[in-house]
Amino acid sequence: MSLNVSTALLEQAQQGEISKQDFLQCIKDSLPYAWGLIESLAQRLQNNGATFVDNQVPPPSEQARGQLLRVLSSDAMRHALEQHYGVKLAFQNCHRVALFKQDQLGSDYEEFITPRSQILNQSPELRDC
């Protein structure tokens, strides 16, 4: 299961729309490693003046890796995080997540999402991650 959904949140969803804040809180509570990593990258991006930042450190456990994969593979969660932090998320391998400033999606972003960049980011130790 991707998210630990409270009964109250489930009931709210069954009645209609849920608030963005409630959805974000559910992500934060359910996937704390993924949330913390993306939050720290967003802070780095905001503070360092670069057009993007990325993580190149593998997750500390398979559970953490699973959290990252779940948050990035869900369009709804990914979109909510992008809106919340004002970024564009990009992803390679099982841990290399990058955050780009939404208003500066230029050559760095275009290069990150190329097949060439994906191939260059491969290594035997990451093949089965």
Rosetta blueprint (number, residue, H / E / L):
1 M L
2 S L
3 L L
4 N L
5 V L
6 S L
7 T H
8 A H
9 L H
10 L H
11 E H
12 Q H
13 A H
14 Q H
15 Q H
16 G L
17 E L
18 I L
19 S L
20 K H
21 Q H
22 D H
23 F H
24 L H
25 Q H
26 C H
27 I H
28 K H
29 D H
30 S H
31 L L
32 P H
33 Y H
34 A H
35 W H
36 G H
37 L H
38 I H
39 E H
40 S H
41 L H
42 A H
43 Q H
44 R H
45 L H
46 Q H
47 N H
48 N H
49 G L
50 A L
51 T L
52 F E
53 V E
54 D E
55 N L
56 Q L
57 V L
58 P L
59 P L
60 P L
61 S L
62 E H
63 Q H
64 A H
65 R H
66 G H
67 Q H
68 L H
69 L H
70 R H
71 V H
72 L H
73 S H
74 S L
75 D H
76 A H
77 M H
78 R H
79 H H
80 A H
81 L H
82 E H
83 Q H
84 H H
85 Y H
86 G L
87 V E
88 K E
89 L E
90 A E
91 F E
92 Q E
93 N L
94 C L
95 H L
96 R E
97 V E
98 A E
99 L E
100 F E
101 K E
102 Q H
103 D H
104 Q H
105 L L
106 G L
107 S H
108 D H
109 Y H
110 E H
111 E H
112 F H
113 I L
114 T L
115 P H
116 R H
117 S H
118 Q H
119 I H
120 L H
121 N L
122 Q L
123 S L
124 P H
125 E H
126 L H
127 R L
128 D L
129 C L
